[in-house]
């Protein structure tokens, strides 16, 4: 798993199988990935975005508030009394 994570972070996930079959440890994989990136000749761009996961994130379904339920709960909390429009106290 550590080898796969290193390859994905280096944006070279296709090399995972090769490194695992060779039985390389974490430090050897880091060294080979570094050599691969540097020797490509075109340099490498630093990209601090998170690598894409295998599973896409679940979409959150937003729910609209029910205004009638909110007002009914407020009236129930006030003892069922409707407030007067003038603001006068009973």
VEXGU-127592 format. One record per atom (N, C-alpha, C, O): residue in one letter; chain; atom name; y, x, z. Coordinates in Angstrom, 2 decimals, always signed. Atoms other than C-alpha are relative to their C-alpha. Layout:
# residues N
 code unit site       y       x       z
    A    A   CA       Y       X       Z
...
***
This chain:
# residues 90
 code unit site       y       x       z
    X    A    N   -1.19   +0.83   +0.00
    X    A   CA   +0.00   +0.00   +0.00
    X    A    C   +1.25   +0.87   +0.00
    X    A    O   +2.23   +0.54   -0.67
    X    A    N   -1.17   -0.88   -0.03
    X    A   CA   +2.42   +2.85   +0.76
    X    A    C   +0.28   +0.61   -1.36
    X    A    O   +1.44   +0.79   -1.73
    X    A    N   -0.16   -0.58   +1.34
    X    A   CA   +1.80   +4.36   -2.68
    X    A    C   +0.63   -1.04   -0.92
    X    A    O   +1.53   -0.72   -1.70
    X    A    N   -0.56   +1.07   +0.83
    X    A   CA   +2.53   +1.01   -4.34
    X    A    C   +1.47   -0.22   +0.33
    X    A    O   +2.29   -0.38   -0.58
    X    A    N   -1.39   +0.21   -0.41
    X    A   CA   +5.72   +0.57   -2.32
    X    A    C   +0.90   +1.11   -0.54
    X    A    O   +2.02   +0.85   -0.98
    X    A    N   -0.80   -1.11   +0.52
    X    A   CA   +6.94   +4.03   -3.34
    X    A    C   +0.22   -0.14   -1.51
    X    A    O   +1.32   +0.10   -2.01
    X    A    N   -0.12   +0.15   +1.46
    X    A   CA   +6.23   +3.36   -7.02
    X    A    C   +0.94   -1.14   -0.36
    X    A    O   +1.73   -1.02   -1.30
    X    A    N   -0.89   +1.14   +0.27
    X    A   CA   +7.99   -0.02   -6.91
    X    A    C   +1.44   +0.38   +0.31
    X    A    O   +2.35   +0.01   -0.43
    X    A    N   -1.35   -0.42   -0.37
    X    A   CA  +10.99   +1.51   -5.14
    X    A    C   +0.59   +0.94   -1.05
    X    A    O   +1.80   +0.94   -1.29
    X    A    N   -0.46   -0.92   +1.04
    X    A   CA  +11.18   +4.17   -7.87
    X    A    C   +0.09   -0.70   -1.36
    X    A    O   +0.40   -0.06   -2.37
    X    A    N   -0.03   +0.80   +1.22
    X    A   CA  +11.02   +1.37  -10.48
    X    A    C   -1.04   +0.50   -1.02
    X    A    O   -0.83   +0.42   -2.23
    X    A    N   +1.11   -0.45   +0.84
    X    A   CA   +7.75   +2.83  -11.82
    X    A    C   -1.33   -0.55   +0.52
    X    A    O   -2.23   +0.23   +0.83
    X    A    N   +1.23   +0.55   -0.59
    X    A   CA   +5.05   +0.41  -10.60
    X    A    C   -1.24   +0.27   -0.85
    X    A    O   -2.36   +0.17   -0.35
    X    A    N   +1.15   -0.25   +0.86
    X    A   CA   +2.85   +1.25  -13.58
    X    A    C   -0.76   +1.28   +0.38
    X    A    O   -1.89   +1.48   -0.06
    X    A    N   +0.66   -1.25   -0.41
    X    A   CA   +2.05   +4.65  -12.00
    X    A    C   -0.86   -0.16   +1.25
    X    A    O   -1.53   +0.79   +1.65
    X    A    N   +0.73   +0.22   -1.25
    X    A   CA   +0.48   +3.11   -8.88
    X    A    C   -1.49   +0.28   -0.17
    X    A    O   -2.07   +1.02   +0.63
    X    A    N   +1.45   -0.16   +0.20
    X    A   CA   -3.07   +2.97  -10.26
    X    A    C   -0.37   +1.47   -0.20
    X    A    O   -1.39   +1.93   +0.30
    X    A    N   +0.26   -1.42   +0.25
    X    A   CA   -2.88   +6.57  -11.45
    X    A    C   +0.01   +0.81   +1.30
    X    A    O   -0.87   +1.64   +1.53
    X    A    N   -0.12   -0.75   -1.25
    X    A   CA   -1.75   +7.88   -8.06
    X    A    C   -1.10   -0.38   +0.99
    X    A    O   -1.61   +0.48   +1.71
    X    A    N   +1.07   +0.43   -0.92
    X    A   CA   -4.29   +5.80   -6.11
    X    A    C   -1.33   +0.58   -0.44
    X    A    O   -2.10   +1.06   +0.40
    X    A    N   +1.27   -0.55   +0.48
    X    A   CA   -7.17   +6.91   -8.33
    X    A    C   -0.08   +1.50   +0.21
    X    A    O   -1.17   +2.06   +0.36
    X    A    N   -0.02   -1.44   -0.25
    X    A   CA   -6.07  +10.53   -7.87
    X    A    C   -0.13   +0.31   +1.49
    X    A    O   -0.36   +1.46   +1.86
    X    A    N   +0.15   -0.20   -1.44
    X    A   CA   -6.21  +10.03   -4.09
    X    A    C   +1.16   +0.75   +0.63
    X    A    O   +0.97   +1.47   +1.61
    X    A    N   -1.17   -0.72   -0.51
    X    A   CA   -2.69  +11.35   -3.49
    X    A    C   +0.52   -0.64   +1.28
    X    A    O   +0.46   -1.85   +1.46
    X    A    N   -0.62   +0.52   -1.22
    X    A   CA   -1.02  +11.04   -0.10
    X    A    C   +1.46   -0.33   -0.28
    X    A    O   +1.97   -0.12   -1.38
    X    A    N   -1.38   +0.48   +0.15
    X    A   CA   +2.48   +9.71   +0.49
    X    A    C   +0.95   +1.10   -0.47
    X    A    O   +1.77   +0.88   -1.36
    X    A    N   -0.90   -1.09   +0.36
    X    A   CA   +4.23  +13.08   +0.26
    X    A    C   -0.22   +0.47   -1.43
    X    A    O   +0.74   +0.79   -2.14
    X    A    N   +0.30   -0.42   +1.38
    X    A   CA   +2.46  +14.02   -2.98
    X    A    C   +0.54   -1.02   -1.00
    X    A    O   +1.04   -0.66   -2.06
    X    A    N   -0.51   +1.06   +0.88
    X    A   CA   +3.39  +10.66   -4.51
    X    A    C   +1.51   +0.10   -0.10
    X    A    O   +2.08   -0.03   -1.18
    X    A    N   -1.46   -0.15   +0.01
    X    A   CA   +7.02  +11.15   -3.48
    X    A    C   +0.41   +1.16   -0.89
    X    A    O   +1.36   +1.04   -1.67
    X    A    N   -0.33   -1.17   +0.80
    X    A   CA   +7.05  +14.60   -5.07
    X    A    C   -0.19   -0.28   -1.49
    X    A    O   +0.65   +0.08   -2.31
    X    A    N   +0.25   +0.29   +1.42
    X    A   CA   +5.50  +13.38   -8.33
    X    A    C   +1.00   -1.00   -0.56
    X    A    O   +1.44   -0.87   -1.71
    X    A    N   -0.99   +0.96   +0.47
    X    A   CA   +7.85  +10.42   -8.56
    X    A    C   +1.35   +0.67   -0.20
    X    A    O   +2.05   +0.38   -1.17
    X    A    N   -1.27   -0.72   +0.13
    X    A   CA  +10.83  +12.69   -7.98
    X    A    C   +0.00   +0.84   -1.27
    X    A    O   +0.96   +0.83   -2.03
    X    A    N   +0.10   -0.81   +1.22
    X    A   CA   +9.63  +15.08  -10.70
    X    A    C   +0.07   -0.87   -1.25
    X    A    O   +0.72   -0.50   -2.24
    X    A    N   +0.00   +0.90   +1.16
    X    A   CA   +9.05  +12.17  -13.07
    X    A    C   +1.41   -0.51   -0.29
    X    A    O   +1.83   -0.56   -1.45
    X    A    N   -1.36   +0.51   +0.19
    X    A   CA  +12.55  +10.78  -12.50
    X    A    C   +0.95   +1.09   -0.49
    X    A    O   +1.77   +0.85   -1.39
    X    A    N   -0.91   -1.09   +0.35
    X    A   CA  +14.31  +14.13  -12.76
    X    A    C   -0.32   +0.57   -1.38
    X    A    O   +0.59   +0.90   -2.14
    X    A    N   +0.38   -0.61   +1.28
    X    A   CA  +12.33  +15.42  -15.75
    X    A    C   +0.13   -0.95   -1.18
    X    A    O   -0.11   -0.54   -2.32
    X    A    N   -0.11   +0.94   +1.12
    X    A   CA  +12.93  +12.28  -17.81
    X    A    C   +1.15   +0.37   -0.92
    X    A    O   +1.23   -0.12   -2.05
    X    A    N   -1.07   -0.51   +0.85
    X    A   CA  +16.06  +14.04  -19.13
    X    A    C   +1.23   -0.87   -0.04
    X    A    O   +2.33   -0.36   -0.24
    X    A    N   -1.15   +0.88   +0.06
    X    A   CA  +18.29  +11.01  -19.04
    X    A    C   +0.60   -0.26   +1.37
    X    A    O   +1.51   -1.08   +1.51
    X    A    N   -0.49   +0.22   -1.36
    X    A   CA  +18.89  +11.21  -15.31
    X    A    C   -0.53   -1.31   +0.53
    X    A    O   -1.37   -1.96   -0.10
    X    A    N   +0.41   +1.29   -0.53
    X    A   CA  +18.44   +8.22  -13.13
    X    A    C   +1.18   -0.66   +0.68
    X    A    O   +2.03   +0.00   +1.28
    X    A    N   -1.08   +0.79   -0.58
    X    A   CA  +20.73   +5.48  -11.97
    X    A    C   -0.43   -0.47   +1.38
    X    A    O   -1.54   -0.96   +1.57
    X    A    N   +0.29   +0.48   -1.35
    X    A   CA  +20.91   +4.67   -8.30
    X    A    C   +0.23   -1.51   +0.02
    X    A    O   +1.32   -1.99   -0.27
    X    A    N   -0.06   +1.46   -0.04
    X    A   CA  +20.16   +0.99   -7.89
    X    A    C   -0.44   -0.43   +1.39
    X    A    O   -1.60   -0.27   +1.76
    X    A    N   +0.33   +0.34   -1.38
    X    A   CA  +20.33   -0.31   -4.34
    X    A    C   -0.45   -1.45   +0.16
    X    A    O   -0.56   -1.94   +1.28
    X    A    N   +0.50   +1.37   -0.12
    X    A   CA  +19.11   -3.82   -5.16
    X    A    C   -1.46   +0.04   +0.41
    X    A    O   -2.18   +1.01   +0.14
    X    A    N   +1.38   +0.07   -0.45
    X    A   CA  +15.83   -4.91   -3.65
    X    A    C   -0.91   -0.18   -1.20
    X    A    O   -0.56   -0.90   -2.14
    X    A    N   +0.92   +0.18   +1.12
    X    A   CA  +12.83   -4.63   -5.96
    X    A    C   -0.52   -1.44   -0.01
    X    A    O   -0.61   -2.08   +1.04
    X    A    N   +0.51   +1.36   +0.12
    X    A   CA  +11.46   -7.92   -7.26
    X    A    C   -1.35   -0.11   +0.68
    X    A    O   -2.19   +0.78   +0.56
    X    A    N   +1.27   +0.24   -0.67
    X    A   CA   +8.63   -9.34   -5.22
    X    A    C   -0.96   -0.70   -0.97
    X    A    O   -0.54   -1.24   -1.99
    X    A    N   +0.99   +0.67   +0.82
    X    A   CA   +5.41  -10.68   -6.66
    X    A    C   +0.19   -1.51   +0.03
    X    A    O   -0.01   -2.20   -0.98
    X    A    N   -0.18   +1.44   -0.16
    X    A   CA   +6.15  -14.15   -5.31
    X    A    C   +1.48   -0.34   -0.02
    X    A    O   +2.26   +0.25   +0.73
    X    A    N   -1.41   +0.40   +0.00
    X    A   CA   +9.45  -15.81   -6.18
    X    A    C   +0.32   -0.78   +1.27
    X    A    O   -0.56   -1.45   +1.82
    X    A    N   -0.34   +0.73   -1.22
    X    A   CA  +11.34  -17.24   -3.21
    X    A    C   -0.05   -1.51   -0.24
    X    A    O   +0.25   -2.00   -1.33
    X    A    N   +0.08   +1.45   +0.10
    X    A   CA  +10.83  -20.92   -2.52
    X    A    C   +1.41   -0.59   -0.08
    X    A    O   +2.32   -0.12   +0.60
    X    A    N   -1.31   +0.63   +0.12
    X    A   CA  +13.70  -23.16   -3.56
    X    A    C   +0.21   -0.95   +1.16
    X    A    O   -0.68   -1.72   +1.52
    X    A    N   -0.33   +0.87   -1.13
    X    A   CA  +15.42  -24.91   -0.69
    X    A    C   +0.61   -1.28   -0.56
    X    A    O   +1.55   -1.24   -1.35
    X    A    N   -0.51   +1.29   +0.44
    X    A   CA  +15.98  -28.58   -1.28
    X    A    C   +1.01   -0.49   +1.02
    X    A    O   +0.65   -0.84   +2.15
    X    A    N   -1.05   +0.47   -0.90
    X    A   CA  +19.30  -29.57   +0.26
    X    A    C   -0.02   -1.52   +0.06
    X    A    O   -0.29   -2.19   -0.94
    X    A    N   +0.02   +1.44   -0.19
    X    A   CA  +19.53  -33.06   +1.69
    X    A    C   +1.41   -0.46   +0.35
    X    A    O   +2.06   +0.12   +1.22
    X    A    N   -1.32   +0.55   -0.28
    X    A   CA  +22.71  -35.10   +1.64
    X    A    C   -0.03   -0.76   +1.32
    X    A    O   -1.01   -1.44   +1.62
    X    A    N   -0.03   +0.73   -1.27
    X    A   CA  +23.77  -36.47   +5.03
    X    A    C   +0.12   -1.50   -0.25
    X    A    O   +0.76   -1.93   -1.21
    X    A    N   -0.08   +1.45   +0.08
    X    A   CA  +23.36  -40.20   +5.57
    X    A    C   +1.14   -0.46   +0.90
    X    A    O   +1.01   -0.45   +2.13
    X    A    N   -1.20   +0.34   -0.75
    X    A   CA  +26.81  -41.41   +6.62
    X    A    C   -0.23   -1.18   +0.93
    X    A    O   +0.30   -1.20   +2.05
    X    A    N   +0.22   +1.18   -0.83
    X    A   CA  +25.60  -44.75   +7.94
    X    A    C   -0.77   +0.36   +1.27
    X    A    O   -0.48   -0.19   +2.33
    X    A    N   +0.74   -0.42   -1.19
    X    A   CA  +23.12  -43.06  +10.30
    X    A    C   +0.91   +0.76   +0.96
    X    A    O   +0.78   +0.61   +2.18
    X    A    N   -0.91   -0.77   -0.85
    X    A   CA  +25.84  -40.73  +11.59
    X    A    C   +0.91   -0.94   +0.77
    X    A    O   +1.08   -0.78   +1.98
    X    A    N   -0.90   +0.93   -0.68
    X    A   CA  +28.25  -43.58  +12.35
    X    A    C   -0.75   -0.89   +0.98
    X    A    O   -0.22   -1.23   +2.04
    X    A    N   +0.80   +0.81   -0.92
    X    A   CA  +25.48  -45.66  +13.92
    X    A    C   -0.32   +0.79   +1.26
    X    A    O   -0.29   +0.23   +2.36
    X    A    N   +0.29   -0.83   -1.17
    X    A   CA  +24.57  -42.76  +16.21
    X    A    C   +1.24   +0.17   +0.86
    X    A    O   +1.14   +0.19   +2.09
    X    A    N   -1.25   -0.12   -0.77
    X    A   CA  +28.22  -42.34  +17.23
    X    A    C   +0.29   -1.28   +0.77
    X    A    O   +0.66   -1.23   +1.94
    X    A    N   -0.24   +1.28   -0.69
    X    A   CA  +28.57  -46.04  +18.01
    X    A    C   -0.96   -0.18   +1.16
    X    A    O   -0.57   -0.68   +2.22
    X    A    N   +0.99   +0.14   -1.07
    X    A   CA  +25.37  -45.97  +20.05
    X    A    C   +0.35   +0.91   +1.17
    X    A    O   +0.13   +0.54   +2.33
    X    A    N   -0.39   -0.92   -1.07
    X    A   CA  +26.64  -42.95  +22.01
    X    A    C   +1.20   -0.50   +0.77
    X    A    O   +1.37   -0.16   +1.94
    X    A    N   -1.19   +0.53   -0.66
    X    A   CA  +29.87  -44.80  +22.81
    X    A    C   -0.30   -1.33   +0.69
    X    A    O   +0.62   -1.99   +1.18
    X    A    N   +0.36   +1.23   -0.68
    X    A   CA  +27.98  -47.76  +24.22
    X    A    C   +0.08   -1.21   -0.90
    X    A    O   +0.13   -2.33   -0.41
    X    A    N   -0.01   +1.11   +0.93
    X    A   CA  +28.09  -49.88  +21.11
    X    A    C   +1.37   -0.60   -0.24
    X    A    O   +1.49   -1.56   -1.00
    X    A    N   -1.35   +0.54   +0.18
    X    A   CA  +31.84  -50.48  +21.32
    X    A    C   +0.63   +0.57   -1.26
    X    A    O   +0.48   +1.76   -1.56
    X    A    N   -0.74   -0.49   +1.16
    X    A   CA  +33.90  -50.27  +18.18
    X    A    C   +1.38   +0.43   +0.48
    X    A    O   +2.00   -0.29   +1.26
    X    A    N   -1.33   -0.43   -0.42
    X    A   CA  +37.10  -48.26  +18.64
    X    A    C   +1.08   -0.89   -0.60
    X    A    O   +0.95   -1.38   -1.72
    X    A    N   -1.11   +0.83   +0.49
    X    A   CA  +40.33  -50.18  +18.32
    X    A    C   +0.86   +0.81   -0.93
    X    A    O   +0.96   +2.03   -0.80
    X    A    N   -0.81   -0.67   +0.99
    X    A   CA  +42.63  -49.38  +15.45
    X    A    C   +1.31   +0.52   +0.59
    X    A    O   +1.87   +1.48   +0.07
    X    A    N   -1.29   -0.40   -0.57
    X    A   CA  +45.73  -49.09  +17.67
    X    A    C   -0.14   +1.14   +0.99
    X    A    O   +0.85   +1.77   +1.37
    X    A    N   +0.20   -1.08   -0.95
    X    A   CA  +44.19  -46.60  +20.02
    X    A    C   +0.23   -0.45   +1.44
    X    A    O   +0.20   +0.38   +2.35
    X    A    N   -0.21   +0.51   -1.36
    X    A   CA  +44.85  -48.86  +23.04
    X    A    C   -1.31   -0.01   +0.75
    X    A    O   -2.38   -0.20   +0.17
    X    A    N   +1.21   +0.00   -0.83
    X    A   CA  +42.43  -48.65  +25.90
    X    A    C   -0.32   -1.41   +0.45
    X    A    O   +0.60   -2.19   +0.71
    X    A    N   +0.37   +1.35   -0.44
    X    A   CA  +40.48  -51.76  +26.90
    X    A    C   +0.27   -0.23   +1.47
    X    A    O   +0.00   -1.32   +1.98
***
